[in-house]
Amino acid sequence: MDIEKIISIGIRTSINNNGSLCEMAGFFDNVREKVTGETANNYFFGENRWTFKTYKRHIFESIRCEYDISNESYIKSFGEVLRYNENTGKSGSFFYITSDKKFIIKTIYNGEYKFLTSILKKYSIYLIDNKDTYLTKFYGLYKIKTVFSNIKFVVMNNIFYNQEIKQIYDLKGTTEDRLAVEDGHVLKDLNFEKKNQKLYMDNNDRDVYCDIVKKDTEFLEYLNIMDYSLILGIGSDIENGVIVGMNGETYVVGIIDILQDWSFFKIIARIFKKFFHCYCYDGQIDSEPPEIYRDRFINYVTNEIIIPTKDDLQPSEIYSLTASQVI
């Protein structure tokens, strides 16, 4: 059975246990369901059997409620799930997307699952108290178990939903593995620099943007998280843009990959990379302690990639820049 169909059936049924699985999944024949508890459902399709489990259901429901996602709309979105792309990310995760484009589904490793559940209470409180956060919003955590596999995955918000995006960048402020194929779907730091790309924000938008980034990353440092990215979408739809640039572009931003904690493995990786990348190639690595990673990240995404306004510069600095470099 296709994993996309299992995700669709499992989530809709876990939300609406009072509904009939046969009615909800009308494209299957000879389906019967055995409910074994509030968070786990067993399904049988001929001789094939799989179990769908929902983790921390009430916490994720409270998050969805705070962001105006009703159970009814959530179920509707999962009427059909599609493969997002044929390639896995750097982590080896697979991505899927609901047909209405509102939610992205990402498979995660057991270590990421354990870490998410360990921080979930603090994370949910932060999301509820900070509605303007750029952090990835997790709306559900699930597991599919079959005879041959055991797959855990999260449901996340799609920050580019209903946005017209012409280019996406994944930015970390490092040089390690930060050059992507130019015709790729997502470009990285070195592509950003090669294109001489900059963000043009007025003072108010820039201050709001910087304040949110600093607050969000302070929270991530508190949770001992590093190796996250700023996902940046550049478009031209002024009506829907989250941030309207002074050059007519729009910027949609988020902070993603927030389940990487400063673990023993990361410490060992840092020792190796410090020698190989820094000494051999004079580069910057991503495996840095949370406080160092945050300082470098903030400097890059709030200073280096934003075109300064005249109000930010001393007179001598203004004369040293060309007209195209200053707003």
N, C-alpha and C positions, 0 to 999 in steps of 0.2 A: 504494500500500500504506500502511496506517496506520502512523504512527511508533511507536505503542505495540507493535505486533507486531514491528517491526524491532528495537526495543530488547530485547524478550523473547528473540527468536531469537539476536540477536547476542551478548548477554551469556552466555546458556546455552552457546552453541557455543564461545565464546572460552575459557570455563572448562573445557569438556570436549571438547577437540579429537578425542579418540578415539571419541566417540559419533557416531552417525549423525544428521545433521541432519534427515533425513526422519522418524526416530523421535522426535526431540526436538520437531519442529514438525509434528505429525501433521495440523494443520488446513490445511496447504498441499498442493497436488497438483503433480506434475512439478517437484520441487525438486532441484537438484543444487548441489554445493558444490565450490569449488576453494580449497584452502588455499595461500596464497602466502607464509606465514611464521608465526612464532610469534605475532605481534601483529596480523596483518591477514588477514581472510577476505573473499573475494568471493562474492556470492550472485546467482543468476539466477532470476527468476520470470517465465517467459514471455520477453517482450522487455525487461523491466525488470531493471536491474542496479544493485546497490548494494554498497558496501564498508563493512565494519565493522572499526574499528581499536581495539585496546586499547593504552593508554599506561601505561608504568611498571608493568607487570603484577605483577612480583615484589614491588615495594614495597607495592602495595596489598594483595596477598595476605598479606604479613607483618602489615599493620595488621589485616586481618580476622581473621587467626589469633590475634593478641593479644587481640582482643575476642570470641573464641570463636565466630567465624562460619566454619564449614567450607565448603568448595567445594560440598558436597552441599546444605547448607541454603541457600546463596546461589543455587544453580541452582533449587532448589525455590521460593524466593520469587519468582523471575522467570518463573514459569510463566505469569503474566498481568500485564500492566502497564496501568494505568488513567490517564486524564487526571485530575489532581488538582483543578484548577478551570479555569473557562473564561477567567479573567482572568490576564494576565501580571502579574508584580510590577513595582515601580518601574523596575527595570533592563530590563524588556522580556523577561525570561526566561520560559520555559514550564516548568510543573511537572507531573510525573507521579508515581504512587505504585504500588508493588507491591500486588497484590490482598490480601496478608496484612497490609498496612499497616506492614511493618517498614522499608522503604526508600523514600526520596524521590529522584526523579530531577529534576535541574535543568539546563536548557540554559545554557551560558555563552558569553561572547564570546571572541574569540581572545586579547585582552589578558589576560583572567582565566586562560585556559588557560596562556599563557606564564608568568604570575606563579606559578600553582600549581606548575608543573613546576620553576620556579627555586627554590622554597622547600621542595619536597617532602621532601628528605632531612632537613632540620632539623625540619620539621613531623612527619614520621613518628617521629622519635626522641622528640620531645616527647610525642606521643600514647602511645607505648609506655612512656615513663618516668613519665607522669602519668595513670594510669587514671581518676582522679576529675575530670579536666578537663571544663569545660563547653563547650569548643570544638566546633564542627561536626566530625563525623568523616567524612572522605571515604574511601569504600571502593572507588572505581573511577573512572577517567577514560577516556572513550571518544569516538569520532568516527564518524558516519554520513555517508557521501558518496554522493550520487546524481548523476544528470545535472543536476538542477536545484538541489541544495542541498548544503551542507556544515555539518553540525550537530555541535558538541562538547557533551558533557554530563558531569556528575558524578553519582555515586551517593552519597547521604548517609544517615546514620542519621535515623530519625524519633523525636525525643525524646518524642513523645506516644504512641508505640506502647504499647498495652495500658493506657492511662491514661484516666480519665473526666474530661475537661476541660470546664468550663462557659464559660470565657472565656480568650482569648489576647490578650496584649499584646506589641507590638514597641516596646521602649524604648531611647532613645538619650541622653536627657538634654538634648535640644535642642528648639527650638520651630519650626524650619523644616519645614513640611509634616508636622507631627506631630499632625494632627487627622483622624481617619478617620470615615467614616459610622457612626453609632452602631449600626446593625444589621448592620455588616460582620463578616466572619469574624475579622479581626484588628484590634484597636484600638491606639492609639498613646499617646504621652506626655500630650498634652493631654486625651485621653479619660480617661486614668488619673487626672489631676488633677481633672477635672470631676466624676468619680464619687467623689472623695475616697477613692480606693482606697489601702490601705496593706498592707504585709506584716507579719504578726505572728509573729515568730520568738523562740524562747527564746535565751538567751545562747550556748549551745553550737552550735546550728544556725546562728545568725547569724555566729559566728566562723568556722565552717567555710566557709560560703557566701562571706563576705568574703575569706577567704584564697585561695580558689580563683579568684574573680573577679580579685583583684589579681595573682595569679601568671599567670593566662591572659593578661590584658591587658598585663602586662610583656613577655611573649613576643611578643604582637602588635606592641607598640611596637618591640621589637628587630627585627622583620621589616619595619618601616616601614609597618604596616597601620593604617588608620583607617576611620571610617564603618561600624563594626560595630554590632550591636544585641544587647540582652538579650532573648531570646524567653522569655516568662513565661506558663505555663499555670496557671490557678487552678481547682482542682477540689474535690471533697469525698470522694474515695475514700481514706480514711486508710491502708488496707492497701497501696496501690500508690504513694502519694505519695512523691516523692523527699525533699521537706522537709515536715514536718507542722507547720502553723501552730498557734499557741496559741488561735486562735479556731475550730478545727475544720476549717479549709481546708487544702488541700495545694498545694504549689508545685512545679512542674516547670520547670526553667530550663536555658537553653543560650545560648551566644554564637554568633550567626550572621552571615552576610554578611562573611566574613573574607578575601575576595579583592580588597579595594579598597586598593591601595597609594597612598602619597603621591606621586602622579605630577605631571608638568608640567601636565596637564589640571586636576588638582585644585587646583594652585596658582593657575592662572588663574581657576578657578571661585571660589576663596576671595576673590580681589580684587574680583570682581563682586558676590558675595553680601555681602561686608562693607559695601559701600555700599548695596545695594538693601534687604537685610533688616535690617541693624543700624542704619543711619542713618535709613532710611525707616520701618521698622516696629519698631525697637528689639527685635529678636529675636536668637536664637542660631542659628548655622548649623552644618551638619554637616561642611563642608569646612575642617577645622582640621588642623594638623600632628599627627602621632601622639602626641607627648608632651602637647600641650594637649588633644587629644581624649580621651586616656586619663584625665587628671586630672579632667576634667569628668564623664566617664562613671562613674568610680569614685565620685565624690562623690554622683552622683545615685542609682546603683543600690545603694550600700552605706549611704547616710545618709538621703537625702531620701524614699525610698519605703518605708523600714522604720520601724515604730512603735518609739520608744525604750522600753527597760525602765527601771524605777526605778533600777537599778544604774548606768545611764549618766548620770543627771542629778544636778545639785547640788540641794540642798533648795529653793533659791529658784526653780529651773526647774520642779520638780515642781508647786509651787503655782500656777504660771502656766499649766499645762495642765489640761484637763478630764480626768475619770476615763476617758473613752473614748479619750483620746489616749496613755495610758501603760499598759503592760502591768504 
